[in-house]
Amino acid sequence: MSPDLTGEIAVVTGASGRLGQVWTATLADAGATVVGLDLDPDTASTSGPHLSLQADVTDRASLGRALATTLEQVGPPSVLVNNAGIDQPPSVETGSWLFEDIPDDLSTRVLEVNTLGVLRVCQTFGADLADRGRGTVVNIGSLYGNVAPDTRLYEHIQLDPPFLKPPAYGASKAAVSALTRYLAALWGPRGVRVNTLSPGGVLGGQDSTFLEQYTSRVPMRRLAEPEDLAGPLLFLASGMSRYVTGQELLVDGGFVCW
């Protein structure tokens, strides 16, 4: 058994984002024909999708059009990676609120994209997999769908009030894991596996104080690098995990051990 995806067609949402480019490059390197969906597909890197399409996970009609174009131009997908999402990294520029003052529109937007967006994509592309009786879905979750953010990691950031990771973010990612289990049970008899891949912190321009404090909580004493995510994705997307469904794979360097 190998992670070879030659002949497979893989769809990745949020393909132009930082992790989206990791997923598309990984799948392409494994031999898959990759279709990248994004609000702004022209920003995708040169190592990205073979076919880039505009699509909005908050708009089912745009997803339907993207599926129709995919079927017409490259054929039926067999791998779906639900990556599109909204996060709010800590910074002075993003601002912050007291918990009780967090705007409704911020929470609604996060849930609309991170949870309902995954649901809509599965209703469109995932249902097509089930209709064809074959495929695998990898929903991208998060460490923070399993544990609460440690506010002490952000105390050095000069904000008043202090920075709070939006509570809707963790809630949205926990909901993705629940949706994974639901769909695994629903589509298992129809030949489709559904799993969640949940990264911990990924190296990407964080300030030195945050890096020091975060890595002190990780048994492996570092953040993930992009190549650390490639193997777990290929495992879940390929026949290497052919009897694995409804599961969440945490790629966090052991963060949740403590």
ABEGO torsion letter per residue (X at the ends): XBABABGBBBBBBGAABAAAAAAAAAAAAAGBBBBBBBABAAABBAABBABBBBBBAABAAAAAAAAAAAAAAAEBBABBBBABBBBBBBBAAAEBBBAAABBAAAAAAAAAAAAAAAAAAAAAAAAAAAAAGBEBBBBBBBAAAABBBBAAAAAABBBOBBBBBBAAAAAAAAAAAAAAAAAAAAAAAAGBBBBBBBBBBBBBGBBAAAAAAAAAABAAGBBBBAAAAAAAAAAAABAAAAABBGBBBBBAGGAAAX
